[in-house]
Amino acid sequence: MATLVGAHIPDLSSEVEFFDVLYLGIFIILSPAFDGYLNEGVKSPSSLLKEASFAVSHFHSLLHVFSSRFIIVLEGEVVNHYYVLDRMLAEFAAASALLANGVYEMDGVESDDGVEDSAKSPIVLHIEALLHKYHPGILPYYSRCLARKHKDFLWTGPNVQILPRSDDISSTIPFFGKGEMQDLTSHQIYTEDLDPDPPIQPDTNIEVGKRRVRADSLNLEDQHAKKRSRQS
């Protein structure tokens, strides 16, 4: 967390460093699902919870600074920076959920009666509870990513162009489209019915108490095939 809270001041005009900040912020947001010490329970050290909360707050402060100084252009459209964050967060969460469920199934978890338990991994339940509590607006897109088995942890959208805010740039924004867009026209994430796959509603009834390399994908088919072979 030290990198985010002051050890290094990122150059937010750089696409690479901007994405590095987003990836680190997303991991901090979802970290309670990966680390039991950060769960919002009575056993969690209060000092660690405060540090995590401060890191998330500082992350959003950096984004506020970014939005006051720069604009993002995707496919000729000026979009709000939260579109990029929310899309990445939903896709990262879905890829994490698929990985966690895949490992959970490979472990052959069994219930008390000896039958293999096909329920979701506890990590997935925590991920979905965090999204439901803090980022409910991206749940439909997260569910669609799960339905189509999204496996990429890194940004899958178009190239991001970062431009400094200035009077000259502001005067040209209308030529890009309709001003700053909350949702990208070609890939909307805040609606429930644009993707062909129906959304999967996450189970959130629990209490939780950069590199731009496209190769960082998840593929568990081979492992599942080996497991089935051993069981036959």
Backbone bond lengths (Angstrom), bond angles and torsions (degrees), N, CA, C in turn:
res aa  C-N    CA-C-N  psi(-1)  N-CA   C-N-CA  omega(-1)  CA-C   N-CA-C  phi
1 M - - - 1.443 - - 1.528 111.46 -
2 A 1.338 116.85 -19.35 1.457 119.58 -174.99 1.516 111.99 -61.43
3 T 1.364 116.72 -35.04 1.453 119.58 -179.70 1.514 110.57 -59.92
4 L 1.326 116.32 -37.64 1.451 120.52 -175.95 1.513 112.36 -78.07
5 V 1.317 117.96 -29.93 1.456 119.47 -171.26 1.524 113.81 -100.07
6 G 1.327 117.74 14.46 1.455 116.20 169.73 1.506 117.09 141.36
7 A 1.329 120.09 -13.56 1.457 120.56 -179.75 1.526 110.86 -65.86
8 H 1.328 116.69 -28.04 1.460 121.22 179.30 1.517 108.39 -141.37
9 I 1.323 116.72 126.90 1.461 120.60 177.40 1.524 107.66 -93.64
10 P 1.336 118.11 111.06 1.461 120.26 -174.25 1.520 112.32 -72.66
11 D 1.311 115.27 151.69 1.463 121.62 173.17 1.529 107.00 -86.43
12 L 1.322 116.72 97.02 1.455 120.26 -173.59 1.520 113.29 -71.18
13 S 1.331 117.63 -9.79 1.460 119.31 175.43 1.514 111.60 -82.05
14 S 1.332 116.44 -11.31 1.458 121.72 177.98 1.524 109.41 -88.35
15 E 1.309 116.97 127.08 1.462 120.51 -179.58 1.529 111.08 -60.54
16 V 1.329 117.06 -40.30 1.461 120.99 -178.43 1.527 110.24 -63.51
17 E 1.337 117.33 -48.22 1.467 119.40 -178.17 1.522 111.33 -71.59
18 F 1.324 117.71 -32.60 1.462 120.39 175.76 1.527 110.02 -60.14
19 F 1.327 116.95 -45.41 1.458 120.27 178.30 1.525 111.53 -67.96
20 D 1.316 117.45 -35.46 1.465 119.36 176.82 1.526 110.47 -59.87
21 V 1.339 116.59 -42.72 1.469 120.46 178.56 1.521 110.23 -63.90
22 L 1.340 116.93 -41.86 1.462 119.73 -179.53 1.529 111.43 -64.62
23 Y 1.328 117.18 -43.60 1.466 119.98 -179.45 1.520 110.82 -63.48
24 L 1.331 116.91 -42.68 1.454 119.98 179.49 1.528 110.57 -65.17
25 G 1.345 116.07 -42.00 1.456 119.52 178.55 1.515 112.53 -63.34
26 I 1.323 117.31 -40.20 1.463 121.34 179.06 1.525 110.31 -64.39
27 F 1.327 116.26 -41.63 1.463 118.55 179.35 1.524 110.60 -64.39
28 I 1.333 117.16 -39.02 1.468 119.97 178.47 1.523 110.53 -65.21
29 I 1.342 117.02 -40.88 1.472 120.82 179.43 1.527 110.60 -59.89
30 L 1.352 116.17 -41.97 1.461 120.25 -176.07 1.529 113.33 -91.77
31 S 1.328 117.48 -3.58 1.461 120.40 -174.30 1.526 114.30 -57.88
32 P 1.346 120.74 -31.84 1.475 117.81 177.36 1.524 113.25 -59.76
33 A 1.329 117.27 -25.19 1.464 119.94 178.46 1.521 111.88 -76.23
34 F 1.337 116.53 -24.12 1.455 120.45 -176.58 1.529 112.92 -97.85
35 D 1.322 116.96 -21.50 1.464 121.18 -173.98 1.526 108.89 -127.10
36 G 1.329 116.32 114.77 1.460 120.51 -178.37 1.514 113.81 -60.15
37 Y 1.344 117.21 -24.71 1.462 119.84 -179.48 1.525 112.03 -70.44
38 L 1.338 117.01 -16.43 1.455 120.22 -178.90 1.519 112.46 -101.08
39 N 1.324 117.95 0.71 1.460 119.88 177.03 1.518 110.17 -65.35
40 E 1.318 115.12 149.92 1.463 120.02 -175.95 1.527 110.92 -82.74
41 G 1.307 116.63 54.85 1.459 121.59 -179.32 1.516 111.24 -116.36
42 V 1.305 116.12 176.07 1.459 120.77 -175.06 1.527 111.62 -70.30
43 K 1.334 118.47 -20.22 1.451 121.25 -177.40 1.525 112.30 -85.33
44 S 1.319 117.46 -8.63 1.454 120.44 -177.39 1.526 110.65 -77.27
45 P 1.326 118.49 129.90 1.470 120.26 177.11 1.525 110.38 -60.06
46 S 1.307 116.80 127.92 1.466 120.05 -176.60 1.520 111.79 -62.35
47 S 1.334 116.81 -34.19 1.468 119.73 -179.69 1.522 111.31 -65.03
48 L 1.341 116.22 -37.86 1.460 120.00 179.80 1.523 110.76 -70.58
49 L 1.331 116.74 -39.04 1.458 120.51 177.04 1.524 111.07 -63.33
50 K 1.342 116.27 -39.88 1.466 119.68 178.63 1.521 110.93 -65.62
51 E 1.338 116.49 -39.18 1.465 119.99 178.74 1.517 110.73 -64.29
52 A 1.327 116.89 -43.01 1.456 120.65 179.06 1.523 110.62 -64.27
53 S 1.331 116.77 -42.10 1.458 120.68 178.81 1.522 110.76 -63.39
54 F 1.340 116.71 -40.50 1.455 120.24 178.51 1.524 110.98 -64.79
55 A 1.332 116.79 -39.64 1.463 120.70 179.78 1.526 110.87 -62.69
56 V 1.335 116.96 -42.49 1.468 120.02 178.03 1.524 110.18 -64.56
57 S 1.335 116.58 -42.71 1.463 120.74 179.07 1.526 111.06 -62.20
58 H 1.336 116.32 -41.66 1.466 120.61 179.87 1.533 110.16 -66.78
59 F 1.319 116.52 -37.39 1.460 120.94 177.30 1.530 110.56 -58.68
60 H 1.328 116.80 -46.99 1.470 119.94 179.32 1.528 111.18 -67.78
61 S 1.324 117.35 -29.90 1.459 119.98 175.78 1.523 110.56 -65.90
62 L 1.333 116.54 -40.87 1.465 120.28 176.57 1.524 110.86 -61.53
63 L 1.335 116.29 -40.47 1.463 119.24 178.39 1.528 111.23 -65.56
64 H 1.337 116.78 -35.71 1.465 120.25 177.18 1.531 110.11 -63.82
65 V 1.336 116.47 -43.16 1.461 120.34 176.66 1.524 110.12 -61.18
66 F 1.344 115.21 -43.63 1.461 119.15 179.06 1.523 111.16 -58.51
67 S 1.322 117.72 -47.55 1.463 121.36 -175.82 1.518 112.47 -66.14
68 S 1.336 116.83 -25.96 1.463 120.08 178.97 1.524 112.21 -79.86
69 R 1.343 116.26 -15.71 1.470 119.69 -175.45 1.517 113.98 -115.64
70 F 1.339 117.03 -21.95 1.456 119.24 -173.34 1.523 110.94 -136.27
71 I 1.323 115.11 162.50 1.462 121.95 171.27 1.527 108.14 -125.15
72 I 1.318 115.38 156.35 1.464 121.84 179.42 1.525 108.85 -113.17
73 V 1.320 115.72 132.86 1.455 121.71 177.59 1.523 108.56 -117.82
74 L 1.326 116.26 122.54 1.462 123.11 175.68 1.517 108.56 -122.75
75 E 1.318 115.93 122.90 1.465 121.48 177.91 1.528 111.56 51.24
76 G 1.325 116.02 39.73 1.457 120.51 178.35 1.514 114.77 80.22
77 E 1.338 117.75 1.19 1.461 122.09 179.44 1.527 109.54 -108.61
78 V 1.328 116.63 135.53 1.456 121.24 174.24 1.524 107.55 -84.05
79 V 1.329 116.65 117.40 1.465 120.79 -175.49 1.523 110.06 -117.62
80 N 1.308 115.74 152.76 1.453 121.80 174.94 1.524 109.61 -65.74
81 H 1.327 116.46 142.42 1.473 119.51 -177.49 1.518 111.99 -62.66
82 Y 1.339 117.28 -24.69 1.468 119.01 179.69 1.523 111.83 -69.77
83 Y 1.321 117.48 -20.96 1.469 118.63 173.74 1.526 109.77 -61.95
84 V 1.336 116.47 -45.59 1.464 120.63 -179.14 1.526 109.46 -64.29
85 L 1.340 117.08 -45.87 1.463 120.43 179.80 1.526 111.45 -61.54
86 D 1.321 117.59 -49.43 1.469 120.60 -176.15 1.522 111.64 -64.88
87 R 1.314 116.93 -38.95 1.470 119.27 178.92 1.519 110.67 -65.59
88 M 1.335 116.30 -44.26 1.461 119.90 178.94 1.518 111.30 -65.68
89 L 1.328 117.10 -40.44 1.457 120.79 -179.56 1.526 110.83 -62.91
90 A 1.323 117.30 -45.49 1.463 120.61 -179.73 1.524 111.14 -64.65
91 E 1.329 117.29 -42.26 1.460 120.45 -178.71 1.527 111.35 -70.20
92 F 1.325 116.89 -40.56 1.472 120.47 177.72 1.525 109.78 -64.10
93 A 1.332 116.54 -42.14 1.463 120.28 179.84 1.522 111.02 -63.85
94 A 1.327 117.08 -41.26 1.464 120.38 179.70 1.521 111.19 -65.99
95 A 1.336 117.27 -43.29 1.465 120.37 178.07 1.528 110.54 -63.23
96 S 1.332 116.78 -39.21 1.462 120.84 177.75 1.523 110.98 -64.87
97 A 1.328 116.11 -40.58 1.462 120.68 179.63 1.523 111.11 -64.56
98 L 1.320 116.88 -42.15 1.462 120.13 178.61 1.529 110.79 -63.99
99 L 1.326 116.25 -41.42 1.456 119.97 178.42 1.524 110.66 -64.10
100 A 1.337 116.51 -46.53 1.462 120.50 -178.42 1.522 111.31 -63.13
101 N 1.332 117.08 -43.21 1.464 119.85 178.90 1.524 111.40 -66.58
102 G 1.347 116.11 -36.39 1.458 119.53 178.29 1.520 111.69 -63.36
103 V 1.334 116.83 -45.34 1.463 120.62 177.46 1.520 110.59 -64.95
104 Y 1.325 116.29 -40.06 1.466 121.94 -179.81 1.531 110.51 -60.01
105 E 1.335 116.08 -43.30 1.466 120.35 179.41 1.525 111.01 -69.87
106 M 1.330 117.15 -38.42 1.467 120.01 179.69 1.525 111.96 -66.15
107 D 1.325 116.22 -28.14 1.460 119.52 178.46 1.522 112.23 -71.45
108 G 1.340 116.78 -13.13 1.455 120.50 178.01 1.505 112.85 64.30
109 V 1.325 116.98 45.71 1.465 120.55 -179.69 1.516 109.46 -62.74
110 E 1.328 115.91 131.02 1.456 121.20 -178.24 1.525 110.71 -117.69
111 S 1.304 115.09 147.41 1.461 120.64 177.03 1.525 109.61 -81.09
112 D 1.333 117.07 179.04 1.464 121.28 -177.08 1.521 113.19 -62.68
113 D 1.339 117.09 -27.19 1.461 119.00 -178.84 1.520 112.44 -90.29
114 G 1.344 116.70 10.02 1.454 120.53 175.62 1.513 114.64 86.48
115 V 1.328 118.09 1.63 1.465 121.28 179.97 1.514 109.03 -91.75
116 E 1.325 115.81 135.52 1.459 119.55 -178.84 1.518 110.03 -59.48
117 D 1.333 116.52 132.13 1.460 122.78 -177.89 1.518 109.39 -88.01
118 S 1.332 117.08 117.87 1.460 121.31 -178.77 1.518 111.80 -97.14
119 A 1.328 117.85 12.70 1.466 121.18 179.59 1.524 110.25 -67.61
120 K 1.317 114.79 169.30 1.450 119.99 -179.48 1.523 110.71 -69.52
121 S 1.327 114.71 152.03 1.449 120.57 174.24 1.529 109.40 -62.56
122 P 1.342 117.99 145.72 1.467 120.02 175.31 1.520 112.75 -55.87
123 I 1.341 116.86 -32.61 1.467 120.08 177.29 1.517 110.27 -61.54
124 V 1.331 116.63 -41.99 1.467 120.40 -179.94 1.521 110.61 -65.01
125 L 1.307 116.81 -41.38 1.463 120.03 177.60 1.523 110.82 -60.71
126 H 1.323 116.95 -38.96 1.458 120.68 177.93 1.527 111.00 -68.24
127 I 1.326 117.08 -42.34 1.463 120.75 177.95 1.527 110.33 -57.81
128 E 1.327 116.23 -47.92 1.456 120.57 -176.66 1.527 111.66 -68.66
129 A 1.331 116.51 -33.73 1.459 119.46 176.76 1.530 110.80 -67.10
130 L 1.329 116.87 -39.73 1.457 120.54 177.25 1.519 111.54 -63.30
131 L 1.328 117.30 -44.61 1.464 120.57 178.56 1.523 110.63 -63.81
132 H 1.323 116.49 -42.01 1.458 120.56 -179.14 1.526 110.70 -63.82
133 K 1.320 117.10 -36.59 1.467 121.00 -175.93 1.521 112.43 -80.60
134 Y 1.342 116.58 -41.64 1.460 119.59 -171.08 1.529 114.47 -111.20
135 H 1.323 118.09 -23.43 1.469 120.82 -177.30 1.531 110.69 -137.60
136 P 1.333 118.68 55.60 1.468 120.38 -175.63 1.523 114.12 -63.04
137 G 1.327 116.60 -23.74 1.458 119.20 -177.77 1.516 114.54 -66.17
138 I 1.344 117.65 -19.33 1.462 119.52 -178.04 1.523 112.20 -101.31
139 L 1.330 117.88 2.13 1.470 119.64 -179.26 1.525 113.07 -59.71
140 P 1.356 119.94 -41.93 1.467 118.40 177.86 1.525 112.73 -58.66
141 Y 1.344 116.39 -42.42 1.466 118.83 -179.82 1.523 110.78 -70.46
142 Y 1.312 117.88 -40.35 1.471 121.30 174.95 1.526 110.42 -55.86
143 S 1.333 116.71 -43.97 1.467 120.63 -179.48 1.525 111.42 -64.67
144 R 1.331 116.13 -39.03 1.467 118.91 178.28 1.523 110.86 -67.30
145 C 1.338 116.68 -36.71 1.468 119.91 176.17 1.525 110.83 -62.54
146 L 1.330 117.04 -40.41 1.459 120.25 176.66 1.524 110.79 -63.42
147 A 1.328 116.32 -42.82 1.462 120.69 -176.46 1.521 111.36 -62.26
148 R 1.322 117.25 -35.77 1.464 119.37 -179.97 1.526 112.20 -97.74
149 K 1.363 115.88 11.60 1.465 122.67 175.43 1.529 112.39 56.21
150 H 1.317 114.48 54.92 1.464 120.66 176.65 1.522 109.26 -66.51
151 K 1.338 118.07 126.12 1.458 121.65 -172.81 1.524 113.92 -121.78
152 D 1.316 118.34 5.61 1.459 120.83 -178.80 1.525 110.51 -93.51
153 F 1.319 115.78 131.52 1.458 120.92 177.73 1.528 111.92 -88.68
154 L 1.308 117.47 -19.64 1.456 121.22 -176.59 1.524 111.40 -100.75
155 W 1.310 115.30 169.54 1.464 122.84 -176.37 1.519 111.25 -56.75
156 T 1.315 117.27 127.67 1.467 122.18 -178.45 1.515 111.81 -110.43
157 G 1.323 117.39 2.33 1.454 120.77 -177.26 1.515 112.88 -83.62
158 P 1.329 116.65 -173.25 1.473 121.15 179.53 1.515 111.32 -70.82
159 N 1.334 115.58 170.43 1.457 120.38 178.47 1.531 109.94 -58.21
160 V 1.318 115.03 139.10 1.461 121.26 -178.69 1.521 109.05 -98.34
161 Q 1.318 115.59 124.02 1.464 121.21 176.13 1.523 107.82 -106.29
162 I 1.331 116.48 123.39 1.461 122.34 -179.21 1.525 108.46 -107.81
163 L 1.330 115.87 122.73 1.463 121.39 -177.90 1.525 109.56 -122.06
164 P 1.325 117.54 141.88 1.469 119.51 177.39 1.522 110.75 -69.79
165 R 1.316 115.54 141.44 1.465 119.17 174.32 1.528 108.90 -71.74
166 S 1.321 115.74 130.46 1.459 121.25 177.53 1.521 107.61 -158.04
167 D 1.306 115.93 166.88 1.463 119.50 178.95 1.516 110.83 -61.37
168 D 1.341 116.30 -38.22 1.468 119.74 -179.74 1.522 110.71 -65.61
169 I 1.339 116.64 -44.92 1.465 120.21 179.89 1.520 109.96 -66.11
170 S 1.333 116.94 -43.89 1.461 120.29 -178.62 1.523 111.37 -59.80
171 S 1.306 117.03 -34.76 1.460 119.64 -179.42 1.518 112.23 -71.20
172 T 1.359 116.87 -19.96 1.463 119.59 -179.60 1.516 112.82 -96.62
173 I 1.341 117.70 -9.74 1.461 120.73 -177.22 1.525 112.37 -55.47
174 P 1.354 119.90 -42.42 1.467 117.97 179.34 1.515 113.72 -56.91
175 F 1.349 117.13 -26.19 1.456 119.19 179.73 1.521 112.00 -74.69
176 F 1.332 117.33 -19.75 1.455 120.34 176.49 1.517 111.43 -75.02
177 G 1.290 117.93 -28.34 1.464 120.45 -176.18 1.510 110.39 165.74
178 K 1.331 117.06 -125.30 1.459 121.64 -175.82 1.528 112.05 -107.97
179 G 1.333 116.33 31.76 1.455 118.02 -175.47 1.512 110.23 87.49
180 E 1.322 116.58 -159.51 1.461 120.61 -177.77 1.526 110.10 -75.62
181 M 1.329 115.92 119.53 1.457 121.61 -175.80 1.530 109.75 -91.97
182 Q 1.330 116.14 139.88 1.457 120.76 173.55 1.518 111.66 -80.01
183 D 1.332 116.75 -25.31 1.461 122.44 -178.35 1.522 108.13 -136.81
184 L 1.319 117.04 140.92 1.453 120.53 179.36 1.519 109.60 -77.32
185 T 1.312 116.76 130.21 1.456 121.00 -174.62 1.523 112.83 -57.08
186 S 1.332 116.92 -42.24 1.464 120.74 -174.95 1.526 113.71 -81.04
187 H 1.330 117.56 -13.92 1.467 120.01 -178.09 1.524 107.99 -151.00
188 Q 1.310 116.70 78.39 1.454 121.11 -177.12 1.524 110.03 -80.68
189 I 1.330 115.55 140.19 1.465 119.96 -176.39 1.521 113.18 -117.54
190 Y 1.312 118.46 -8.89 1.462 120.18 -176.25 1.525 112.88 -100.80
191 T 1.314 117.47 16.95 1.458 122.03 177.91 1.515 108.97 -119.39
192 E 1.326 116.92 165.28 1.464 120.68 -173.55 1.521 113.98 -106.80
193 D 1.323 119.24 -7.12 1.460 118.32 -168.80 1.518 113.91 -131.67
194 L 1.338 118.18 22.44 1.459 119.24 -178.81 1.522 112.83 -89.81
195 D 1.325 117.32 -30.90 1.455 120.21 -179.36 1.528 109.94 -84.01
196 P 1.352 118.09 148.36 1.463 119.96 -179.36 1.516 113.84 -65.58
197 D 1.331 118.05 -29.93 1.463 120.66 -179.40 1.520 109.96 -81.73
198 P 1.322 118.68 134.06 1.463 120.65 178.95 1.513 110.93 -67.31
199 P 1.333 117.69 144.99 1.468 119.74 -179.50 1.511 111.95 -69.64
200 I 1.333 115.69 148.46 1.456 122.23 174.86 1.519 107.18 -102.63
201 Q 1.327 117.30 118.24 1.443 119.87 -179.03 1.529 109.62 -74.71
202 P 1.346 117.24 121.87 1.470 119.60 -178.08 1.507 112.25 -71.86
203 D 1.338 116.09 150.55 1.454 122.64 175.73 1.516 108.16 -88.97
204 T 1.325 117.11 108.86 1.461 120.08 -175.68 1.518 111.11 -120.69
205 N 1.331 118.40 20.54 1.460 121.20 -178.37 1.518 112.03 -83.01
206 I 1.338 115.42 54.11 1.450 120.19 176.73 1.520 107.92 -138.73
207 E 1.292 117.07 163.58 1.454 122.85 175.18 1.526 107.71 -105.51
208 V 1.304 115.16 134.22 1.452 120.35 -178.43 1.514 107.96 -106.87
209 G 1.462 116.21 87.79 1.420 126.21 -166.24 1.296 141.59 -102.83
210 K 30.408 91.37 40.37 1.476 85.53 -3.55 1.477 101.89 -161.55
211 R 1.251 66.45 114.17 1.460 57.73 177.79 1.498 108.36 -125.79
212 R 1.373 118.60 137.58 1.453 122.17 -172.63 1.514 110.30 -82.24
213 V 1.304 116.56 70.13 1.460 122.06 -179.16 1.508 108.27 -111.96
214 R 1.310 118.53 116.26 1.450 122.45 -176.15 1.518 112.73 -71.28
215 A 1.345 117.76 -7.54 1.465 119.97 -176.48 1.514 113.13 -78.55
216 D 1.355 117.00 -9.17 1.464 119.59 -178.59 1.515 109.97 -78.14
217 S 1.318 117.10 66.96 1.449 122.54 -178.78 1.513 109.61 -114.19
218 L 1.315 115.24 166.22 1.470 121.05 -178.28 1.509 108.38 -109.73
219 N 1.336 115.76 130.99 1.458 119.46 177.35 1.513 107.71 -142.30
220 L 1.336 115.96 108.72 1.466 120.65 -177.55 1.522 112.94 -109.03
221 E 1.342 116.81 6.10 1.460 118.19 -176.17 1.519 112.30 -59.16
222 D 1.360 116.57 -42.62 1.461 119.52 -178.29 1.522 111.32 -63.25
223 Q 1.356 116.80 -40.74 1.448 119.59 179.80 1.519 111.65 -64.76
224 H 1.354 116.44 -41.10 1.458 119.53 178.62 1.526 111.10 -63.79
225 A 1.347 116.29 -38.80 1.462 120.10 -179.91 1.516 110.30 -63.88
226 K 1.352 117.31 -40.73 1.457 120.50 179.19 1.519 110.66 -65.69
227 K 1.344 115.90 -38.78 1.463 118.84 -179.51 1.524 110.71 -63.72
228 R 1.365 115.36 -44.93 1.464 118.78 179.49 1.507 111.76 -62.38
229 S 1.382 115.87 -35.48 1.458 120.06 179.64 1.525 110.77 -65.25
230 R 1.344 117.11 -40.35 1.461 120.18 -179.68 1.514 111.81 -68.14
231 Q 1.360 116.98 -31.94 1.455 120.72 -176.73 1.526 111.90 -80.05
232 S 1.337 117.17 -20.86 1.483 119.99 -176.92 1.525 110.72 -78.92
